[in-house]
Amino acid sequence: ALTLSDTVVVMDGGRVVMQGTPKEVFSNVEKLRSYGLDVPQSTELCRNLGIKECVLDIDECVDEICRLAGGAV
């Protein structure tokens, strides 16, 4: 998976409210939404399909959907 960042920092009102790896931060969908932020579309799709693993990009999404469907990746 392509990762463009090692660390994500979410700020609100000039203070850091979340910090961590992209997977750590984007796995907290509800908390991000409480700050008016959204998650990547692939994260949202896999979450809606019941995939527990935090998915950040389309390649990871395809892999997880194939696993969910019982197919080879």
PyMOL Python script that loads the backbone (N, CA, C, O; Angstrom):
from pymol import cmd

cmd.read_pdbstr("""\
ATOM      1  N   ALA A   1       0.831  -1.185   0.000  1.00  0.00           N
ATOM      2  CA  ALA A   1       0.000   0.000   0.000  1.00  0.00           C
ATOM      3  C   ALA A   1       0.873   1.244   0.000  1.00  0.00           C
ATOM      4  O   ALA A   1       1.908   1.291   0.665  1.00  0.00           O
ATOM      5  N   LEU A   2       0.457   2.219  -0.730  1.00  0.00           N
ATOM      6  CA  LEU A   2       1.170   3.482  -0.805  1.00  0.00           C
ATOM      7  C   LEU A   2       0.817   4.343   0.395  1.00  0.00           C
ATOM      8  O   LEU A   2      -0.351   4.658   0.623  1.00  0.00           O
ATOM      9  N   THR A   3       1.826   4.720   1.155  1.00  0.00           N
ATOM     10  CA  THR A   3       1.615   5.605   2.293  1.00  0.00           C
ATOM     11  C   THR A   3       2.441   6.857   2.072  1.00  0.00           C
ATOM     12  O   THR A   3       3.659   6.786   1.913  1.00  0.00           O
ATOM     13  N   LEU A   4       1.785   7.986   2.064  1.00  0.00           N
ATOM     14  CA  LEU A   4       2.481   9.248   1.835  1.00  0.00           C
ATOM     15  C   LEU A   4       2.906   9.915   3.122  1.00  0.00           C
ATOM     16  O   LEU A   4       3.631  10.909   3.094  1.00  0.00           O
ATOM     17  N   SER A   5       2.471   9.390   4.242  1.00  0.00           N
ATOM     18  CA  SER A   5       2.761  10.018   5.519  1.00  0.00           C
ATOM     19  C   SER A   5       2.968   8.952   6.593  1.00  0.00           C
ATOM     20  O   SER A   5       2.297   7.920   6.605  1.00  0.00           O
ATOM     21  N   ASP A   6       3.912   9.227   7.493  1.00  0.00           N
ATOM     22  CA  ASP A   6       4.126   8.324   8.617  1.00  0.00           C
ATOM     23  C   ASP A   6       3.250   8.685   9.802  1.00  0.00           C
ATOM     24  O   ASP A   6       2.883   7.824  10.601  1.00  0.00           O
ATOM     25  N   THR A   7       2.914   9.977   9.911  1.00  0.00           N
ATOM     26  CA  THR A   7       2.151  10.484  11.046  1.00  0.00           C
ATOM     27  C   THR A   7       1.062  11.423  10.565  1.00  0.00           C
ATOM     28  O   THR A   7       1.275  12.233   9.663  1.00  0.00           O
ATOM     29  N   VAL A   8      -0.105  11.307  11.177  1.00  0.00           N
ATOM     30  CA  VAL A   8      -1.224  12.212  10.916  1.00  0.00           C
ATOM     31  C   VAL A   8      -1.528  12.928  12.222  1.00  0.00           C
ATOM     32  O   VAL A   8      -1.589  12.310  13.285  1.00  0.00           O
ATOM     33  N   VAL A   9      -1.718  14.238  12.129  1.00  0.00           N
ATOM     34  CA  VAL A   9      -2.061  15.041  13.294  1.00  0.00           C
ATOM     35  C   VAL A   9      -3.388  15.731  12.999  1.00  0.00           C
ATOM     36  O   VAL A   9      -3.539  16.375  11.961  1.00  0.00           O
ATOM     37  N   VAL A  10      -4.344  15.597  13.907  1.00  0.00           N
ATOM     38  CA  VAL A  10      -5.638  16.269  13.785  1.00  0.00           C
ATOM     39  C   VAL A  10      -5.682  17.339  14.869  1.00  0.00           C
ATOM     40  O   VAL A  10      -5.468  17.073  16.052  1.00  0.00           O
ATOM     41  N   MET A  11      -5.966  18.556  14.422  1.00  0.00           N
ATOM     42  CA  MET A  11      -6.022  19.671  15.362  1.00  0.00           C
ATOM     43  C   MET A  11      -7.419  20.258  15.386  1.00  0.00           C
ATOM     44  O   MET A  11      -8.130  20.241  14.381  1.00  0.00           O
ATOM     45  N   ASP A  12      -7.804  20.772  16.531  1.00  0.00           N
ATOM     46  CA  ASP A  12      -9.089  21.434  16.693  1.00  0.00           C
ATOM     47  C   ASP A  12      -8.872  22.618  17.625  1.00  0.00           C
ATOM     48  O   ASP A  12      -8.414  22.450  18.755  1.00  0.00           O
ATOM     49  N   GLY A  13      -9.194  23.789  17.159  1.00  0.00           N
ATOM     50  CA  GLY A  13      -9.037  24.977  17.986  1.00  0.00           C
ATOM     51  C   GLY A  13      -7.600  25.225  18.408  1.00  0.00           C
ATOM     52  O   GLY A  13      -7.352  25.745  19.496  1.00  0.00           O
ATOM     53  N   GLY A  14      -6.652  24.857  17.556  1.00  0.00           N
ATOM     54  CA  GLY A  14      -5.249  25.093  17.859  1.00  0.00           C
ATOM     55  C   GLY A  14      -4.599  24.056  18.759  1.00  0.00           C
ATOM     56  O   GLY A  14      -3.442  24.214  19.147  1.00  0.00           O
ATOM     57  N   ARG A  15      -5.330  22.991  19.097  1.00  0.00           N
ATOM     58  CA  ARG A  15      -4.733  21.947  19.935  1.00  0.00           C
ATOM     59  C   ARG A  15      -4.815  20.600  19.231  1.00  0.00           C
ATOM     60  O   ARG A  15      -5.751  20.334  18.477  1.00  0.00           O
ATOM     61  N   VAL A  16      -3.827  19.762  19.486  1.00  0.00           N
ATOM     62  CA  VAL A  16      -3.770  18.425  18.902  1.00  0.00           C
ATOM     63  C   VAL A  16      -4.796  17.549  19.613  1.00  0.00           C
ATOM     64  O   VAL A  16      -4.756  17.404  20.835  1.00  0.00           O
ATOM     65  N   VAL A  17      -5.719  16.964  18.843  1.00  0.00           N
ATOM     66  CA  VAL A  17      -6.749  16.108  19.432  1.00  0.00           C
ATOM     67  C   VAL A  17      -6.566  14.636  19.057  1.00  0.00           C
ATOM     68  O   VAL A  17      -7.108  13.749  19.717  1.00  0.00           O
ATOM     69  N   MET A  18      -5.808  14.386  18.005  1.00  0.00           N
ATOM     70  CA  MET A  18      -5.490  13.020  17.592  1.00  0.00           C
ATOM     71  C   MET A  18      -4.130  13.046  16.918  1.00  0.00           C
ATOM     72  O   MET A  18      -3.772  14.012  16.243  1.00  0.00           O
ATOM     73  N   GLN A  19      -3.378  11.971  17.110  1.00  0.00           N
ATOM     74  CA  GLN A  19      -2.083  11.865  16.461  1.00  0.00           C
ATOM     75  C   GLN A  19      -1.700  10.404  16.389  1.00  0.00           C
ATOM     76  O   GLN A  19      -1.907   9.661  17.348  1.00  0.00           O
ATOM     77  N   GLY A  20      -1.149   9.985  15.272  1.00  0.00           N
ATOM     78  CA  GLY A  20      -0.702   8.606  15.133  1.00  0.00           C
ATOM     79  C   GLY A  20      -0.431   8.271  13.687  1.00  0.00           C
ATOM     80  O   GLY A  20      -0.370   9.155  12.832  1.00  0.00           O
ATOM     81  N   THR A  21      -0.268   6.992  13.418  1.00  0.00           N
ATOM     82  CA  THR A  21      -0.087   6.553  12.046  1.00  0.00           C
ATOM     83  C   THR A  21      -1.410   6.776  11.298  1.00  0.00           C
ATOM     84  O   THR A  21      -2.456   6.918  11.931  1.00  0.00           O
ATOM     85  N   PRO A  22      -1.373   6.807   9.967  1.00  0.00           N
ATOM     86  CA  PRO A  22      -2.635   6.949   9.228  1.00  0.00           C
ATOM     87  C   PRO A  22      -3.676   5.895   9.629  1.00  0.00           C
ATOM     88  O   PRO A  22      -4.851   6.223   9.791  1.00  0.00           O
ATOM     89  N   LYS A  23      -3.256   4.635   9.792  1.00  0.00           N
ATOM     90  CA  LYS A  23      -4.211   3.589  10.182  1.00  0.00           C
ATOM     91  C   LYS A  23      -4.781   3.838  11.571  1.00  0.00           C
ATOM     92  O   LYS A  23      -5.969   3.614  11.800  1.00  0.00           O
ATOM     93  N   GLU A  24      -3.949   4.299  12.500  1.00  0.00           N
ATOM     94  CA  GLU A  24      -4.436   4.585  13.850  1.00  0.00           C
ATOM     95  C   GLU A  24      -5.469   5.706  13.838  1.00  0.00           C
ATOM     96  O   GLU A  24      -6.513   5.603  14.483  1.00  0.00           O
ATOM     97  N   VAL A  25      -5.178   6.766  13.109  1.00  0.00           N
ATOM     98  CA  VAL A  25      -6.079   7.924  13.086  1.00  0.00           C
ATOM     99  C   VAL A  25      -7.351   7.612  12.313  1.00  0.00           C
ATOM    100  O   VAL A  25      -8.449   7.857  12.812  1.00  0.00           O
ATOM    101  N   PHE A  26      -7.219   7.068  11.089  1.00  0.00           N
ATOM    102  CA  PHE A  26      -8.396   6.851  10.259  1.00  0.00           C
ATOM    103  C   PHE A  26      -9.256   5.682  10.717  1.00  0.00           C
ATOM    104  O   PHE A  26     -10.365   5.512  10.210  1.00  0.00           O
ATOM    105  N   SER A  27      -8.786   4.876  11.653  1.00  0.00           N
ATOM    106  CA  SER A  27      -9.628   3.813  12.195  1.00  0.00           C
ATOM    107  C   SER A  27     -10.645   4.376  13.194  1.00  0.00           C
ATOM    108  O   SER A  27     -11.582   3.676  13.577  1.00  0.00           O
ATOM    109  N   ASN A  28     -10.471   5.611  13.611  1.00  0.00           N
ATOM    110  CA  ASN A  28     -11.394   6.277  14.543  1.00  0.00           C
ATOM    111  C   ASN A  28     -12.388   7.151  13.775  1.00  0.00           C
ATOM    112  O   ASN A  28     -12.423   8.371  13.939  1.00  0.00           O
ATOM    113  N   VAL A  29     -13.186   6.504  12.943  1.00  0.00           N
ATOM    114  CA  VAL A  29     -14.098   7.216  12.038  1.00  0.00           C
ATOM    115  C   VAL A  29     -15.033   8.161  12.786  1.00  0.00           C
ATOM    116  O   VAL A  29     -15.164   9.326  12.412  1.00  0.00           O
ATOM    117  N   GLU A  30     -15.677   7.674  13.826  1.00  0.00           N
ATOM    118  CA  GLU A  30     -16.654   8.513  14.536  1.00  0.00           C
ATOM    119  C   GLU A  30     -15.988   9.721  15.197  1.00  0.00           C
ATOM    120  O   GLU A  30     -16.537  10.822  15.187  1.00  0.00           O
ATOM    121  N   LYS A  31     -14.816   9.510  15.765  1.00  0.00           N
ATOM    122  CA  LYS A  31     -14.108  10.620  16.402  1.00  0.00           C
ATOM    123  C   LYS A  31     -13.711  11.665  15.356  1.00  0.00           C
ATOM    124  O   LYS A  31     -13.847  12.864  15.600  1.00  0.00           O
ATOM    125  N   LEU A  32     -13.221  11.220  14.190  1.00  0.00           N
ATOM    126  CA  LEU A  32     -12.884  12.160  13.118  1.00  0.00           C
ATOM    127  C   LEU A  32     -14.117  12.949  12.689  1.00  0.00           C
ATOM    128  O   LEU A  32     -14.051  14.163  12.495  1.00  0.00           O
ATOM    129  N   ARG A  33     -15.233  12.258  12.543  1.00  0.00           N
ATOM    130  CA  ARG A  33     -16.470  12.937  12.139  1.00  0.00           C
ATOM    131  C   ARG A  33     -16.926  13.941  13.187  1.00  0.00           C
ATOM    132  O   ARG A  33     -17.539  14.954  12.850  1.00  0.00           O
ATOM    133  N   SER A  34     -16.636  13.671  14.442  1.00  0.00           N
ATOM    134  CA  SER A  34     -17.026  14.622  15.487  1.00  0.00           C
ATOM    135  C   SER A  34     -16.278  15.943  15.347  1.00  0.00           C
ATOM    136  O   SER A  34     -16.710  16.969  15.872  1.00  0.00           O
ATOM    137  N   TYR A  35     -15.154  15.909  14.636  1.00  0.00           N
ATOM    138  CA  TYR A  35     -14.390  17.132  14.353  1.00  0.00           C
ATOM    139  C   TYR A  35     -14.688  17.677  12.960  1.00  0.00           C
ATOM    140  O   TYR A  35     -14.002  18.584  12.488  1.00  0.00           O
ATOM    141  N   GLY A  36     -15.701  17.132  12.305  1.00  0.00           N
ATOM    142  CA  GLY A  36     -16.101  17.612  10.981  1.00  0.00           C
ATOM    143  C   GLY A  36     -15.225  17.103   9.854  1.00  0.00           C
ATOM    144  O   GLY A  36     -15.195  17.690   8.772  1.00  0.00           O
ATOM    145  N   LEU A  37     -14.511  16.011  10.100  1.00  0.00           N
ATOM    146  CA  LEU A  37     -13.625  15.434   9.095  1.00  0.00           C
ATOM    147  C   LEU A  37     -14.204  14.138   8.565  1.00  0.00           C
ATOM    148  O   LEU A  37     -15.106  13.558   9.170  1.00  0.00           O
ATOM    149  N   ASP A  38     -13.687  13.688   7.442  1.00  0.00           N
ATOM    150  CA  ASP A  38     -14.147  12.438   6.848  1.00  0.00           C
ATOM    151  C   ASP A  38     -12.959  11.516   6.654  1.00  0.00           C
ATOM    152  O   ASP A  38     -11.821  11.897   6.930  1.00  0.00           O
ATOM    153  N   VAL A  39     -13.211  10.321   6.187  1.00  0.00           N
ATOM    154  CA  VAL A  39     -12.171   9.317   5.964  1.00  0.00           C
ATOM    155  C   VAL A  39     -12.091   9.013   4.472  1.00  0.00           C
ATOM    156  O   VAL A  39     -13.008   9.357   3.726  1.00  0.00           O
ATOM    157  N   PRO A  40     -11.007   8.370   4.021  1.00  0.00           N
ATOM    158  CA  PRO A  40     -10.916   7.985   2.611  1.00  0.00           C
ATOM    159  C   PRO A  40     -12.101   7.119   2.192  1.00  0.00           C
ATOM    160  O   PRO A  40     -12.647   6.371   3.003  1.00  0.00           O
ATOM    161  N   GLN A  41     -12.497   7.224   0.917  1.00  0.00           N
ATOM    162  CA  GLN A  41     -13.637   6.449   0.419  1.00  0.00           C
ATOM    163  C   GLN A  41     -13.426   4.951   0.587  1.00  0.00           C
ATOM    164  O   GLN A  41     -14.369   4.224   0.899  1.00  0.00           O
ATOM    165  N   SER A  42     -12.193   4.483   0.382  1.00  0.00           N
ATOM    166  CA  SER A  42     -11.925   3.050   0.543  1.00  0.00           C
ATOM    167  C   SER A  42     -12.123   2.615   1.994  1.00  0.00           C
ATOM    168  O   SER A  42     -12.583   1.503   2.253  1.00  0.00           O
ATOM    169  N   THR A  43     -11.777   3.487   2.936  1.00  0.00           N
ATOM    170  CA  THR A  43     -11.993   3.201   4.358  1.00  0.00           C
ATOM    171  C   THR A  43     -13.491   3.091   4.637  1.00  0.00           C
ATOM    172  O   THR A  43     -13.938   2.164   5.313  1.00  0.00           O
ATOM    173  N   GLU A  44     -14.245   4.024   4.122  1.00  0.00           N
ATOM    174  CA  GLU A  44     -15.698   4.045   4.320  1.00  0.00           C
ATOM    175  C   GLU A  44     -16.358   2.812   3.703  1.00  0.00           C
ATOM    176  O   GLU A  44     -17.199   2.177   4.338  1.00  0.00           O
ATOM    177  N   LEU A  45     -15.982   2.472   2.470  1.00  0.00           N
ATOM    178  CA  LEU A  45     -16.573   1.321   1.795  1.00  0.00           C
ATOM    179  C   LEU A  45     -16.321   0.037   2.581  1.00  0.00           C
ATOM    180  O   LEU A  45     -17.250  -0.728   2.841  1.00  0.00           O
ATOM    181  N   CYS A  46     -15.076  -0.198   2.956  1.00  0.00           N
ATOM    182  CA  CYS A  46     -14.752  -1.427   3.684  1.00  0.00           C
ATOM    183  C   CYS A  46     -15.428  -1.457   5.047  1.00  0.00           C
ATOM    184  O   CYS A  46     -15.866  -2.514   5.501  1.00  0.00           O
ATOM    185  N   ARG A  47     -15.513  -0.322   5.689  1.00  0.00           N
ATOM    186  CA  ARG A  47     -16.210  -0.241   6.984  1.00  0.00           C
ATOM    187  C   ARG A  47     -17.681  -0.616   6.810  1.00  0.00           C
ATOM    188  O   ARG A  47     -18.238  -1.353   7.624  1.00  0.00           O
ATOM    189  N   ASN A  48     -18.313  -0.103   5.741  1.00  0.00           N
ATOM    190  CA  ASN A  48     -19.720  -0.411   5.476  1.00  0.00           C
ATOM    191  C   ASN A  48     -19.928  -1.884   5.130  1.00  0.00           C
ATOM    192  O   ASN A  48     -21.014  -2.424   5.338  1.00  0.00           O
ATOM    193  N   LEU A  49     -18.889  -2.533   4.603  1.00  0.00           N
ATOM    194  CA  LEU A  49     -18.974  -3.962   4.287  1.00  0.00           C
ATOM    195  C   LEU A  49     -18.676  -4.842   5.497  1.00  0.00           C
ATOM    196  O   LEU A  49     -18.723  -6.068   5.402  1.00  0.00           O
ATOM    197  N   GLY A  50     -18.370  -4.216   6.632  1.00  0.00           N
ATOM    198  CA  GLY A  50     -18.110  -4.969   7.845  1.00  0.00           C
ATOM    199  C   GLY A  50     -16.675  -5.437   7.996  1.00  0.00           C
ATOM    200  O   GLY A  50     -16.381  -6.292   8.832  1.00  0.00           O
ATOM    201  N   ILE A  51     -15.779  -4.881   7.192  1.00  0.00           N
ATOM    202  CA  ILE A  51     -14.361  -5.236   7.285  1.00  0.00           C
ATOM    203  C   ILE A  51     -13.765  -4.448   8.433  1.00  0.00           C
ATOM    204  O   ILE A  51     -13.794  -3.218   8.432  1.00  0.00           O
ATOM    205  N   LYS A  52     -13.225  -5.152   9.410  1.00  0.00           N
ATOM    206  CA  LYS A  52     -12.726  -4.515  10.633  1.00  0.00           C
ATOM    207  C   LYS A  52     -11.379  -3.837  10.447  1.00  0.00           C
ATOM    208  O   LYS A  52     -11.092  -2.835  11.102  1.00  0.00           O
ATOM    209  N   GLU A  53     -10.552  -4.375   9.561  1.00  0.00           N
ATOM    210  CA  GLU A  53      -9.227  -3.811   9.306  1.00  0.00           C
ATOM    211  C   GLU A  53      -9.372  -2.410   8.702  1.00  0.00           C
ATOM    212  O   GLU A  53     -10.188  -2.203   7.804  1.00  0.00           O
ATOM    213  N   CYS A  54      -8.595  -1.465   9.185  1.00  0.00           N
ATOM    214  CA  CYS A  54      -8.613  -0.122   8.630  1.00  0.00           C
ATOM    215  C   CYS A  54      -7.943  -0.145   7.268  1.00  0.00           C
ATOM    216  O   CYS A  54      -6.769  -0.496   7.155  1.00  0.00           O
ATOM    217  N   VAL A  55      -8.675   0.221   6.249  1.00  0.00           N
ATOM    218  CA  VAL A  55      -8.210   0.221   4.869  1.00  0.00           C
ATOM    219  C   VAL A  55      -8.044   1.668   4.423  1.00  0.00           C
ATOM    220  O   VAL A  55      -8.954   2.480   4.586  1.00  0.00           O
ATOM    221  N   LEU A  56      -6.873   1.991   3.858  1.00  0.00           N
ATOM    222  CA  LEU A  56      -6.608   3.378   3.487  1.00  0.00           C
ATOM    223  C   LEU A  56      -6.617   3.644   1.996  1.00  0.00           C
ATOM    224  O   LEU A  56      -6.846   4.780   1.582  1.00  0.00           O
ATOM    225  N   ASP A  57      -6.375   2.633   1.173  1.00  0.00           N
ATOM    226  CA  ASP A  57      -6.330   2.896  -0.269  1.00  0.00           C
ATOM    227  C   ASP A  57      -7.057   1.809  -1.045  1.00  0.00           C
ATOM    228  O   ASP A  57      -7.484   0.800  -0.483  1.00  0.00           O
ATOM    229  N   ILE A  58      -7.186   2.034  -2.339  1.00  0.00           N
ATOM    230  CA  ILE A  58      -7.982   1.145  -3.181  1.00  0.00           C
ATOM    231  C   ILE A  58      -7.389  -0.259  -3.259  1.00  0.00           C
ATOM    232  O   ILE A  58      -8.136  -1.237  -3.297  1.00  0.00           O
ATOM    233  N   ASP A  59      -6.063  -0.377  -3.283  1.00  0.00           N
ATOM    234  CA  ASP A  59      -5.445  -1.704  -3.349  1.00  0.00           C
ATOM    235  C   ASP A  59      -5.765  -2.527  -2.105  1.00  0.00           C
ATOM    236  O   ASP A  59      -6.105  -3.706  -2.209  1.00  0.00           O
ATOM    237  N   GLU A  60      -5.656  -1.914  -0.940  1.00  0.00           N
ATOM    238  CA  GLU A  60      -6.018  -2.609   0.305  1.00  0.00           C
ATOM    239  C   GLU A  60      -7.499  -2.960   0.296  1.00  0.00           C
ATOM    240  O   GLU A  60      -7.892  -4.028   0.766  1.00  0.00           O
ATOM    241  N   CYS A  61      -8.311  -2.070  -0.233  1.00  0.00           N
ATOM    242  CA  CYS A  61      -9.760  -2.288  -0.292  1.00  0.00           C
ATOM    243  C   CYS A  61     -10.069  -3.521  -1.144  1.00  0.00           C
ATOM    244  O   CYS A  61     -10.850  -4.381  -0.737  1.00  0.00           O
ATOM    245  N   VAL A  62      -9.461  -3.602  -2.315  1.00  0.00           N
ATOM    246  CA  VAL A  62      -9.671  -4.753  -3.202  1.00  0.00           C
ATOM    247  C   VAL A  62      -9.239  -6.042  -2.503  1.00  0.00           C
ATOM    248  O   VAL A  62      -9.952  -7.044  -2.548  1.00  0.00           O
ATOM    249  N   ASP A  63      -8.064  -6.014  -1.852  1.00  0.00           N
ATOM    250  CA  ASP A  63      -7.579  -7.207  -1.141  1.00  0.00           C
ATOM    251  C   ASP A  63      -8.570  -7.659  -0.073  1.00  0.00           C
ATOM    252  O   ASP A  63      -8.867  -8.849   0.032  1.00  0.00           O
ATOM    253  N   GLU A  64      -9.081  -6.722   0.717  1.00  0.00           N
ATOM    254  CA  GLU A  64     -10.007  -7.062   1.799  1.00  0.00           C
ATOM    255  C   GLU A  64     -11.349  -7.563   1.259  1.00  0.00           C
ATOM    256  O   GLU A  64     -11.935  -8.481   1.831  1.00  0.00           O
ATOM    257  N   ILE A  65     -11.838  -6.977   0.174  1.00  0.00           N
ATOM    258  CA  ILE A  65     -13.098  -7.427  -0.426  1.00  0.00           C
ATOM    259  C   ILE A  65     -12.927  -8.848  -0.976  1.00  0.00           C
ATOM    260  O   ILE A  65     -13.819  -9.683  -0.833  1.00  0.00           O
ATOM    261  N   CYS A  66     -11.777  -9.116  -1.604  1.00  0.00           N
ATOM    262  CA  CYS A  66     -11.516 -10.478  -2.106  1.00  0.00           C
ATOM    263  C   CYS A  66     -11.474 -11.473  -0.957  1.00  0.00           C
ATOM    264  O   CYS A  66     -12.018 -12.572  -1.067  1.00  0.00           O
ATOM    265  N   ARG A  67     -10.827 -11.095   0.153  1.00  0.00           N
ATOM    266  CA  ARG A  67     -10.774 -11.987   1.314  1.00  0.00           C
ATOM    267  C   ARG A  67     -12.188 -12.222   1.860  1.00  0.00           C
ATOM    268  O   ARG A  67     -12.549 -13.344   2.216  1.00  0.00           O
ATOM    269  N   LEU A  68     -12.980 -11.147   1.920  1.00  0.00           N
ATOM    270  CA  LEU A  68     -14.342 -11.246   2.417  1.00  0.00           C
ATOM    271  C   LEU A  68     -15.167 -12.191   1.534  1.00  0.00           C
ATOM    272  O   LEU A  68     -15.999 -12.951   2.029  1.00  0.00           O
ATOM    273  N   ALA A  69     -14.927 -12.130   0.237  1.00  0.00           N
ATOM    274  CA  ALA A  69     -15.676 -12.959  -0.710  1.00  0.00           C
ATOM    275  C   ALA A  69     -15.111 -14.377  -0.789  1.00  0.00           C
ATOM    276  O   ALA A  69     -15.678 -15.238  -1.462  1.00  0.00           O
ATOM    277  N   GLY A  70     -13.997 -14.618  -0.102  1.00  0.00           N
ATOM    278  CA  GLY A  70     -13.415 -15.950  -0.101  1.00  0.00           C
ATOM    279  C   GLY A  70     -12.563 -16.239  -1.312  1.00  0.00           C
ATOM    280  O   GLY A  70     -12.223 -17.392  -1.575  1.00  0.00           O
ATOM    281  N   GLY A  71     -12.212 -15.194  -2.058  1.00  0.00           N
ATOM    282  CA  GLY A  71     -11.386 -15.381  -3.245  1.00  0.00           C
ATOM    283  C   GLY A  71      -9.929 -15.143  -2.974  1.00  0.00           C
ATOM    284  O   GLY A  71      -9.547 -14.592  -1.942  1.00  0.00           O
ATOM    285  N   ALA A  72      -9.134 -15.562  -3.904  1.00  0.00           N
ATOM    286  CA  ALA A  72      -7.693 -15.336  -3.812  1.00  0.00           C
ATOM    287  C   ALA A  72      -7.391 -13.893  -4.160  1.00  0.00           C
ATOM    288  O   ALA A  72      -8.097 -13.260  -4.945  1.00  0.00           O
ATOM    289  N   VAL A  73      -6.325 -13.389  -3.557  1.00  0.00           N
ATOM    290  CA  VAL A  73      -5.927 -12.010  -3.819  1.00  0.00           C
ATOM    291  C   VAL A  73      -4.868 -11.996  -4.877  1.00  0.00           C
ATOM    292  O   VAL A  73      -4.386 -10.927  -5.253  1.00  0.00           O
TER     293      VAL A  73
END
""", "prot")
cmd.dss("prot")
cmd.show_as("cartoon", "prot")
cmd.util.cbc("prot")
cmd.orient("prot")
